Amino acid sequence: MRLFILTATAVLLLLQVSATQAARRAALDGGWNPINDLSDPYVGEIADFAVKTHNDEAKTGLVLEKVVKGETQVVSGTNYRLVIEVKDGADTKSFEAVVFDKPWEHVRSLTSFEPVQGNV
């Protein structure tokens, strides 16, 4: 009986370790993962970059208010998918911005900047 309990415990431990490793691989294999701290200064820097680049390209004057939601995706750098609120004159609008960032090569680019309809 003791051997059975030890064997069952070992199997459960092995399954737990295997599941944890699979979850880590999924996170590293290009899946989107939530950003836990939206107030992180680096996330703010990415959001500022997105708004400034969009303003330069579209000749607009949007002003970043806050990051509402964010996710990252590990690729050959990191994609940041942020839902942000901006001021457009007196109006508040929401956009989803995707920024590719590869700081070790000093590469950062705005991939998309699209309006968000409805509630975020």
Residue pairs with C-beta under 8 A, 6 or more apart in sequence:
27 33
27 74
28 74
30 73
30 74
30 75
31 73
32 71
32 72
32 73
32 81
33 71
33 72
33 73
34 70
34 71
35 43
35 70
35 71
35 72
35 80
37 43
38 67
38 68
38 69
38 70
39 67
43 67
43 70
43 80
43 82
44 67
46 80
46 82
46 99
46 101
46 108
47 64
47 67
47 82
47 84
47 97
48 64
49 99
49 108
49 110
50 82
50 84
50 97
50 99
50 110
50 113
51 62
51 63
51 64
51 84
51 86
51 97
53 109
53 110
53 113
54 60
54 62
54 95
54 97
54 110
54 113
55 61
55 62
57 110
58 113
60 88
61 88
61 89
62 86
62 87
62 88
62 93
63 86
63 87
64 84
64 85
64 86
65 84
65 85
65 86
65 87
65 92
66 84
66 85
67 82
67 83
67 84
68 83
68 84
68 85
68 94
68 120
69 82
69 83
69 120
70 80
70 81
70 82
70 83
71 80
71 81
71 82
72 78
72 79
72 80
72 81
73 79
73 81
75 100
76 102
77 100
77 101
77 102
77 103
77 105
77 107
78 100
78 101
78 102
79 98
79 99
79 100
79 101
79 111
80 97
80 98
80 99
80 100
80 101
81 96
81 97
81 98
82 96
82 97
82 98
82 99
83 94
83 95
83 96
83 116
83 120
84 94
84 95
84 96
84 97
85 92
85 93
85 94
86 92
86 93
86 94
86 95
87 93
93 115
94 115
94 116
94 120
95 113
95 114
95 115
95 116
96 112
96 113
96 114
96 115
96 116
97 110
97 112
97 113
97 114
98 110
98 111
98 112
98 113
99 108
99 109
99 110
99 111
100 107
100 108
100 109
100 111
101 107
101 108
102 108
